[in-house]
Every structure is written in C-alpha cells, then in structure tokens.
C-alpha cells in the first residue's frame, strides 16, 4: 500500500481499551516542556468549538467503553466458572494490539487520520451493536463473547495511534499541554463513571443493554469527526509504503535505547499489574459474592483514584524523577493487588483500589509521556503503537497466566505472587533508567548533508550505500571506534539496514564508515530524521578528525543492468 506522508504529531487521546489510560503528556523537547506549565486557565482549550466537541465525544465514547468492559467481564462470569475464560476477556481485548499495533501506528503516520478514525469507529460500532443484539437474544456463549471482544479490540488497535496523533493538530502551541491534560481528565472521568453506571445497567437491563449503549457511544465520536474539516497535508518526498514504514518503525524501536528503557519498564510493571485487572471480576463474583453493581463500584474506585492522580501529576513530576515516580507507584499498586486477594470487605477495598488508581495513572501516564518526549515527530505514532503493543501484549499474555495460576492455587495466593513480582520488578529493571529519556531534545537538525548530485537517482532506486571517510589521530583510534559505534546506532535507528566501520591498514588513521539504506527516497528521509539530541554524538565523533573539512561523504546507488532485472547486489 503506497500512501503520502502526513504530519507526525501524536499525543495521548481516546483509547477504547480498559487497560491503558490516555494519560496527560508533555511535548517533545525541553523548550516545549517548559511551555507545558502555562499560566493560562487549564480549561482554555474548551473555548475552541472543535476541541470541545471532540473532547465531549471522547468522554461519551469512553463511558460506553467502560460500560462494555464491565458488562462483558460480568457476563463471562455468568456464562462460565472458569477463571481461565474470565481472564481471557482481558487477553481478547489486548491481543489485537499485539497483532496489529505496528501496522496501525505506521498507517496513522501515513494516511488521513480523520478517515482512519472514522473507519475504526464504524467497525467498533457494528461489532458492539451485534454483540448487544445477540446477547439480548440469549444466544451468547463464552467463545462468541471472546470473539466479539477481540473484534472490538481490533478496532481499538487502529483507533488508538491515530487518535493520539490528532490532539496537537487541533490544539497546537501553548494550548496543547492544557488540551492534553483535559483529554486525560476526560478519560478518567469516564473510567470513574462508566463501570459504576454499567453495573447498575447490568442489574436493571442486563449486559446486552451495556453493549448497545457502547455501540451508540461511537456515534458521538463519528459525528464529531465528520464535523472536522481536516486540511490535506503531504510531503515533498514520494509515497512511502506501509510495509516499509512498519519496518522503519520497528527498526527505530530496536536501536533507540531511550525508547527501549520505557518498553522494558512497561513489561516489568504490566507483567504483574495485569493480575489485578484479570482476577478482579472473579474475586468480586466468586470470593466476595458481590452483585454487578458492587463490581462496578470496585472498578469505579480505580477510575476515581486515577482522576485524583491526574490532578496531582504536575506536582508529583516537579518533585520526583521519573524513576522514583514509577518505583513508588509500583509499590502502592503492589499493596492494592495483595489487598484484592485478602480484604473481602468492599468498604475497605474500595479506598485501597482508589489508591491503586492513583498509582496506575502515575505509572502509565508517566511512561506514555516519556515515549512522546524521547522520539521525534516523524516516528511519533509508530513509537506510540510500539508502546501500546508491548503494553497490551504483556497484558494479554500475563492475564492468561494469572488465570491459569488462580485456577490451580486460588485467587489470594496468585495475587500475592503478583504483588511480590511488582516490587521485585523495580530492582530487576532499575538499570534501565527513565529520567534521561524524559529530558531528550528531539527537535530536528541536519547532521547528514543534503547530497548535491549531477545525476539525481529516481526515488525507488536502491539500495543506497553512503560512505564517509575519516582521517584521525592514530593515538586516539580506540576512543574514535567507541564513539562511532554510538553514531552507527543512530544510522540504523533512522533507516540504515546495515552499518560498518572499516580501517585502512595501508594508511593508519584512515577509517571508512559505510551504511546501506533501502532506497534513495528512504535516504532522503534519513537525512531529515536527525535530532538535537543526536548532535552531541555527531560532534563527539568529529572531534577526532585531523582536518576541518572532514568527513568526506559519497553516495552510491546499486547498479542495474539494461534489462532492469534488479540491483547487482547480494544479501540486501
């Protein structure tokens, strides 16, 4: 699929998943971060008609989603007594992100996001509506429920990165931080209201009514999107293909240690935090013998705590580093996970879960913020999709694991193991520090020069080999090689399929850096992808040079025969 590049801005917004909240976020550079604490009113973005309509629609849609999640989990406990099938509800919600997250992020970076959002919302409307009708007709069974939950999750997989990308389009500049904060507050208002409302609807009308109300809630977002006349945006570069863009996003994640630190810490937290989400329906229904409204109160307590957490997040960020915030909140969530297994009184458990909601907000919003702070604009949606993939993939697999353990050992011991794992995960992953990632300056800068050529290659020609010649002081060769390894990581991160550094044994001090890029168009994109945070590594590598005019850079395009049978190159 070939599509034109569009703008790459992506920040948190509506999510149709029960797990990751649409946390408040900062922009992506220190200068932007400073502007994320404006003195103007936090409600100023609501004066903009378009933002007000989209924000209201997202709140309505998220209330419907939480009602759906509550009704689906409760229906499964009525259909089966198996803890495995109950925990598979969370897996069915999260697995689509694992399967389609990266292509969805690439698509959100490439196509008209408004149309992509309309398609995803329409798909979820149909799936939720059909689920509601079949439930009201009493033909639902556990496997059908899992199938429709998976279908709605698939719509979420394509909706989430695109939605996260549109907020700064609508509210750019100084109003953007306030808009993001409002989006986060709206999500958590829905998380506080939706489960409680859903519990009463299930008790009164049954879970089928919850599903139909969720289906109708997607109409609010679709109508708001139809009102938005999004301007067409295109790049001067030729069309980028979806498969290539997906590979580029994956390559970036593999070679960006700042993003890698966030992903490792996400896995460590979600691996054990998922136990609370996976086993809560079972604990409420089987161990505490609560009605559906009681289960809704427990979920609502988590949501209420998250709203409180959103209110205090700015002060928490000012006082504590990212690593301390995540560690402290993980301990709080561990205590709440243990309490879920051993505190059967709802009046005692509800405030503990509210504290867990605060901790959940601090961790998930904080990790989301760091993802956005440490990646440049061109790969923003793909990085967020990778984060969601890791987040939901861990949630899906771990939820099944905790369900199997609960069937064998019981809910209390299983939750105790998960609580211990949350605390142990802090120590196990401490070497992957988050604080440096939070301070990245990812504004674009030119490090590779724009090539000046007599015979301009066609955009599709390739692979392209770039060769840079360095003449350095021989006594500093070891330091130079270490520095160049860091530069090589940047080359691979920004598009190089291969990278190497070679010394000339006939001329000590002469080194050749080579890297291969997929096509000429991809190399031109690579030139535009460097950031100010990369400049320090580039300056360090150049500090070893003996002459000011170095390095000398040459470009080579793979030769093709007259029959155009393909490039004369093996192994690429």
N, C-alpha and C positions, 0 to 999 in steps of 0.2 A: 504493500500500500504506500503510495507516494503522496505526501502532503506538504504544504508550505509550513515553514516555521512561523509560529506566532510568539507573542511575548511570553516570558518565562516566569513571571512573578507568581509565587504561590505561598499562601499563608493559611492558617487554620480557619476552618469554617465548619459547615454542617457535616456530620458523619451519621450514617444510618446504621452504625454498629453499636451494640451495647457496651463494647469494651473501651475503645479509646476515645476520651472526650476531646472535643475540639478546643484545645487549650489556647489561652491567650499567648500571643507571640510577639517577639521583637523583630525589627527589621535586621538587615544582614550586614551591617558594618558598624564600627564604633561610632561614627558620626550619626548614623541613623539611630543607634542605640541611645545616644544622648537625647535624641528628639523623641524617644518613646516615653518620656515623662513630661508631657506638655502641661502647661498651667491652665489651659482652657478646660471647659466642662467636659467630663467623660461622656456626656450624652449628646455632645455636639453633632456627631455623625447622624443621629436620628433626625436632624433638621433636613437632611438630604432625602428627598422623596424616594428615590430608587433604593438607597440603602435601607430606609425604614421599611419599605415593602418587602425586600428580600430578607431582612432580619426577622420581621414578623412571620413570614412564611417559613423560615428555618425553625423558629421556635415551635410553630404548629406542627411541622413535619417531625421534629424530634420528639414532641409529646406523643405523636402517633407511633413512632418507632419504639419508645419505651413501653407504651401500652402493648404493642405487638410482642416485645420481648417477654414482658411479664405474662401475657396470655399464653404464649407459646410454651414457655417453661412450665406453667401451671397445667396446661392441657396434657403435656407429656407425662407429668406425674400422675394424672388421672388415667392415661392410656396404658401405663406400664409401671411396675415397681422396680425396674432395673435401673440401678444407679448409672450404668454404662450408657443406656439410651438417654437418660436425663442429661448426662454430661455431654453427649454427642450434640445436643442442641447448641452448645457453645461452639463446638467444633464445626457444625454446619454453617454457623454464622461467620466464622473466621476463615475457614478453608478457601473460599473464593478469593480472598485477598492473596493467599499464598499462591494460588494458581494463576491469577490474572493481574496481580498487583503491578509488576514491572511493565507489561504492555499498556496497562491503563495509565500509568504515570507518563510513559512516552507519548501516548495518544493525547493526554492533556497538555503536553508541551508542544504538540504539533498542530492540532486541529482547532476549529472554532469551539471554544469551551462551552459556550451557550448551547449549541446544538448537541454536544456530547451530554451535557447535563439534562437536557430535555429528553433525550433518548433513554438515559439511565433512570430518570424519574418515571417515565412512562412504563418502562419494564417493571419497576417495583410496584407501581400502581396495579398493573394487571396481575402480578403474582400474588400480592396481598389480597386483592379482591377475590381471586379464585380460591385462595385458601379459606377466606371467610365464608364463601358460599358452600364449599364442601364441608366445612365444619358445621354449619347450620343444618346441612342435610344429613348429618350424623354418619358420614361415610369416611371420616378421617381415621387413620391408623398411625402408629409411630413412624413408619417409614415414609408415608406420604407427608407427614409433618416435617420430617427432616429434609425431604426433597424440596418442599416449598420454602423452608427456611434457607436452604442453600441457594435457591433461585433469587430470593431477595438479597442475600449476601453478595451474589454475583453483581447485581445492580449497584450495591454499595461499593464494590471494588472499582467500578468505573466512575461512580459519582464522587468519591472522596477526594482524589487528587485534583480533579477539575474544580470542585467547589473551593478547595483550599487556595486555588490559584486566582480566583476572581475578586477576592476582597480588596487587594491593593489596586486592582484596576478601577474599582468603583470609588475607593477612598484613598487616593494617593497622598503623598506628602505628610504634613504634620498631623492630619486627622487619622492616618492609618492606624497608629497604635490604639487610639480610643475605639476605632471600629473593631479591631481585633479583640479588645477587652470586652466589648459589648457582645460580640459573637460568642465568646467563651461563656459570658454570663447567661446568655440566652440558652445555650446548650445545657448548662447545669440547672437552670430553672426548669427546663423540660425534664431533666433527669430526676429532679425532686418531685415534680407534679405527675409525670407520666406513670410511673409504677403504682403510686397510690391510687390515681384515677383508674388505671387499668384494673387494679384489684377490685375496686367497687363495681366496675362494669362487668367483670367476670362473675362476681357474686350475684349481680342483678340480671344480666342478659346472657352470660356465658362467654367463652373465649372467642367464638365466631364474631361477636359484635366488636371485640377489640381489633380483630383483623380487618374488618370492613372499615372501621374508623381510621385505621392506619392507612388503608388504601385511599380513602378520601383525603387524608392529610397531604399526600403527594400532589394533589391538585393545587394546593396553595402555593407550593414551590413552582410548579409548572406555570401557573398564571403569572407569578412574579417574574419568572424568566422571560416569558413572552412579552412582558412589558418593557424589558431591557433591550434597547437597540444598540447592541454591541458593535463598535466600529470594526471594520475589517483591517487586519494587520498582517503584513507579510515581510519577509526578509529579502534582501537583495541576493542572497545565496540561493542556489537551486533547491528544488524539493528534496526533503530528507525522507527516507523510507522508514517505516515503522520498525522493521526488524533491526535495521542498523541503529536507529535511535535507542531501541531497547538494549542492544549490546553496549552502546556507549554509556547508558546509564548504569548498567551492571559493572562495566569496566571502571567507571568513576568510583563506585562504592568499594570495589576491591582495592583501589590504590589511593584512597583518601583516608588516612589514619584518624583524622578528626571525626569523620562520619563513622568510621569503624568503631571508635570508642563508644559512641552513642548506641550503636547496634549491639555491642557486647553487653553493655549495662542494661539495655532493654531486655535482652534474652534472660539475663540473670534475674531481673525482677519478675518478668512475666511468667517464667517457668514455675515459680511458686505462688505468685499472687493469683494466678488463674484458679487455684484450688477454691478460693473464697467464692468466685463467680460460678464455678462449675457445680459446687456442692450446696450452695445456699438454698436452691429450690428443694432439694432432698432433705436438708436439715429442717427447713420450715415446715414441710409437709409431713415427713415421717417422724422426726425426732421431737419437734415442738408441737405437732398437731395443730398448726395454725390454719385458719381459713385463708382464702386467696387475698382478702383484704389485709391480713396480717403479713403475708409475704410482700405485698405491695408497700407496707409501712417500712419493712426492712430495707427494700430497695430505695424507697424514698429517703430514708435516713442517709444512705450513702450519697444520694444526689444532693440532699440539703447540705451535707458536710462539704461537698465539692463547691457549692455556691459560696459557702463561707470561706473556703480555701482560696477561691478566685479573688475575693475581696482583700485578702491579706497577702496575696502573692507578691505585689510590688515591694512591700516592706520586708518580706522574707528574702527576696532576691537582693535587696540592698544590704542586708545584714549577714547573709551566709553565702558561701561559694556554692557552685552547682554540685560539687561532690558532697559537701556537708548536707545540702538540702536533700539530695537523693538518699543518702545514708540514714539521716534522721527519720525521714518519712517512711523508709522501708521498715525500720524498727516499729513504728506506730502501726503500719499495716500488718506486721507480723503478730503484734499483740491482738489486733482485731480478728485475724484469722484463727488464732488459738481460742479466742472468746467465742467465736461462732460454733466451735465444737463442744464447748464446756459451759456455756452460760445459756441455759434454756429459757430464761425469763425475757420476754420481749421488751419490758420496760428498762431492763439493764442493758440488753444487747443493742437496742436502737441507738443510744448515745455513743456506744463504742463504735458502731458502724458509721456514725456521723464523723467521728474522728478519723476512721479509715477513709472516708470520702475526702477529707482534707488532705490526707497523705497521698491518696490516689491523684488528686488534682496537682499537688506539688510535683510529683514524680513525672506523670505522663505529660503534663503541660510543659514542665521544665525540659524534658527530653525533646519534645516537639520544637520548642524554642531553639534549642541548640542545633537541631538539624537545620533549621532555617538560617541560623546565624553562621554556620560553618560551610555552607555551599553557595556557589554563585548563582546568578539568576538563570543562566541558560539551562541548568540541570535541576532547578528547584523542584518541579513536580515529580521528576524521576527519583530524586533523593527522598522526598516525602513518601512516594509509593514504596520505595525500598524499606523505609522505616515502618510503614504500615504492614508490609509483607512480613517483616521479622516479628513485629508486634503481634499480628493476628495469627501468623504461622505458629509461633510459640504458644499462643493462647489455645489454638486448635489442638495441637498435639498434646500439650500438657493437660488440657481439660479431660481428654480421653484417659490419660494416665491416672489422673486423680480419681476418676470414676471407677476404674478397674481396682485401684487400691482400696477405695471406700467399700466396694462390694466384698472385698476379701477381709479387710481389717476393721471396717467400721468408719463412720464419719469423724468421730473425735480423734482417734489416733492418726488418721490421714491428715487432718488439718493441723495437728501438732507437728508432724513431719514437715509440712509445707511452711509453717511458721519458723521452724528451725532453719529451713533452707533459705528463707528470706534474709535472715541475719547472717548466715554463712556466706551468702552470695555477695554481701558487701565486702568482706575480706578477700574473697576469691577474685573479685574483679577490680580491686582498688587501683591496680597499676594502670588501668585504662581510665585516665583522668579526663573529666569533662570540662573543667574550668578553662584550659587553654582553647578548647573548641568554641567556647562561648564568646571569646574575645577576637575571633577571626575577622580580618578586614577583607571581604571578598568583592570589593568593587573592582571592575575590570581595568586592566592595564596592559599595554603592549610590551611583551618580553621578546617574543619571536618577531622579527621584522617582516613586514609585508613583502613578499617576493616581487622583484622587478624583473620581468621576463620579456624576451623578444618574441617567443613563440608560446603564447598562453595555452596551456593544456585545456581540453574540454573537461567539464565538471566531473564526468563519470570516469575519466581516465585514472588508472591506478593499478596496483598500489604505488604510492609515492614514497621515495626514500629521501630523507633530509640528512645531510652530512655537515657537521660543524667541526672545524679544525681549531685546536687549541695548542698554543706554544707556551709552556710553563717552565718555572724554575724546577730543575730536576730534584733538588733537595726537598721540595715540598710535594713530591708526587703522591705520597700516601695520603696526605691531607686532601689533595685535589680529588683523588678517587672516591674518598668518603663523601665529599661534598657533591660530586657528580651523581652518586647513587641517589641522593635526595632529588636532584634535578631530573633524573631518569624516572623517578616515581611520578613527578608532575607530568612528564611527557606521556606516560602510559595512562595516567588518570584522565588527561584531556584528549585522548584519542589514539595514541600510538599503539599499534598491535605488537610491535617488537621494539626493544631498545637495547643498545650496547655501547660500550666504551672500549676503544682499542688503542694500544700504544704502538709506536713505530720503533722497532728495535734498531733500525738503521739510523734513527735520529732521536736520541734521548730527549725527552721533554715534549715531543710531538704526540698529541692524542687526537683521535677522531671519535666524535660522538655520532652515532647513527640511530635513526629511528624510522620506522615504516608506518605509514598511515594508509587507511583503506582506499582513499580516492583523493583527487585534487580538491574537490569540494569539502571533504572532511578535513583536509589540512587547512584550508582557509578558515573553517570553523575553529580548528585548534588554535590558530593564531589569535582569535578573539576571546579565548577562554581563560587566559591567564588572569590572576588577581593580584591585588596589592600584597596580600599575604604571601604570595609566591616570590615577590620581588626580592625578599631577603635571601632566599635560597639562590636565586639567579645572581645577585650581587656577590654572594659568597663564592660561587663558582668562578666568577670573573675576576675575583681578587687575586687569583693565582696566575693570571695572564702576564706575559712579559711585555706585550705591546698594547697600546690603547685601541688599535683598530681591530683587535680580535674580539670574538672568534670570526673566522670566515665561514659563511654558510652557503651551501649549494643544495639545489633541489634536483632530483632525478625522478622521472616518471617511467614506469615499466614500459619497455618497448613492445610493440605489437607488430606482427607480420602483416603483409599486404592483404591477407585473407581475413584479417580481424578475428582470428580464431582465439584471441585472448592474449594476455601478457606473457612474455617469455620469462617466467619466474616460477620457481618451485617452492613449495612449502608455505605459501601465503594464500 
